[in-house]
Amino acid sequence: MIATSAFVLLVVSLIVQIVHFFRTKKAPDTVSPWLSLVAGALLLIEIIRRSVAIQFIALTGLFESLVFLACLLSLLTFAMHFFRWSAENRILPFGATIIAIIFLALASSPIAPSEVKPPVPALQSGWLILHVSFTFVGEAFFAVGFVSAILQLLTKDKDKSKSYDRTTYTSIAVGYPIFTAGALIFGAIWAEKAWGIWWSWDPKETWALITWLTYTAYLHLRLVRKNTSKLVPALVIIGFFVAMFTFLGVNFLMTGLHSYA
């Protein structure tokens, strides 16, 4: 019920943003940011409610993971309205809102059972919570970079392209070290605690590494090579799709040690 209320608020926020797109007067949108904030707060309450019920941080199931990602994006959408680069670009929070809605729609689908139940013993680890939470925080910033990279590729205005490039870089630069800590470092520590091995080339581990390498290539081209071709934002778009495949696709299409997660 709480997640459904948040979903409705995000849809209303999206409608408000669409209305502002077509207004002749460029009045500031003072409604949708607060709708996103309330939606994010509700989703956080849902995570806390489930955590109290199972007496463990509720981030180990697919439903909870999708809710957490939607929560992070909702809060980031609220924050965007106070950034200078976002105040001049209403499409960026619009795109982030759409992604948050998609996550919640998936959470309400049959692929993500919503029953409240404690995780299996192998998942009851503080290292796992660090692994999952840091990974998702990093991916939330990757989602913002994904939207900005698409806009960067589509625009023909050089000034706007530079602005989108800065936004894309900022999002990836923030998300990359957080994702690295969560997906690779904390993940390896948890794997050693749970399975007795730091790295096993499990499908999810392998695809997490591919995700990391994709964003590493982007940062290398953007910072070291000073590459300004369309390949650079394209890598951010590819990286997000790879990250989402790692998150969702691997569980359903491949078997491995993460199959129960």
Residue, then its C-alpha position, 0 to 999 in steps of 0.5 A: m500500500i505504501a509503495t502504491s501511494a509512492f507510485v501514484l505520487l511519482v506519476v502525478s509528479l510526472i504529469v506536473q512536469i509534463v504540464h510545465f513543459f508546455r507552459t508558455k511562461k517559464a515559471p519554476d516547478t515548485v510542485s513536482p520536487w516535493l511530490s518526489l520527496v514525499a514519494g521517496a520518504l514513503l518508500l524509505i518508510e516501506i523499507i524500514r517497515r519491512s526491516v522491522a518485520i524481519q529484524f534485518i535490513a530489508l534489502t535482500g529481495l528483488f522487491e525491496s531492491l527495486v523499492f530502494l532504487a526507486c527511493l534513491l532516484s526519487l530523492l535524487t530527483f528532488a535534489m536535482h531541482f536545487f542544482r544550477w545545471s538542473a534548474e535550466n534543464r527540466i528534462l533531466p529530473f523528468g527522465a529520472t522520474i520515469i526510471a523510478i516509476i519503471f522500478l516501482a512498476l517492476a516491483s508490483s509485477p509477478i517477477a518481484p514477490s512482495e511477501v515479507k520474509p527473513p532472508v536465508p542465513a547466507l544473506q544475513s550479513g552486514w557485509l551484504i548490506l554494505h555490498v547491496s546498498f552501496t551498489f544501488v546508490g552508485e547505480a542511482f547516480f548511473a541512472v542520472g548519467f544515463v539520462s544526461a548522456i542520452l540528452q548529450l547525444l540527441t542535442k545539436d546545441k554545443d552549449k547544451s552538449k557541454s552542459y550535459d557532458r558536465t552533468t554526465y561526468t559529475s553523475i558518473a564521477v560520484g557513482y563510480p567510487i560508490f559502485t566500486a566499493g559496493a559491487l567489488i570491494f564489499g561484494a568480495i568481502w561478503a563472498e569470502k565470508a559466505w562462500g569462503i572465496w573472494w572471487s568465483w567468476d559467478p555470472k553476477e560477479t562477472w557482469a558486475l565487473i563488466t559494468w565496472l570496466t565499462y564505466t572505467a573506460y568512460l572515465h579513461l576516455r573522458l579524463v585521460r584521453k580528453n575524447t569528445s566523440k559520441l563514443v564517450p556518452a554512448l559508453v554511459i548508456i551502454g554501462f547503464f544497460v549492462a548494470m541493469f542486466t547485471f541486476l535483473g537479467v542475470n538472476f533470470l537467465m543464468t544460474g550461479l551463487h547469486s541465484y537466490a538473491 
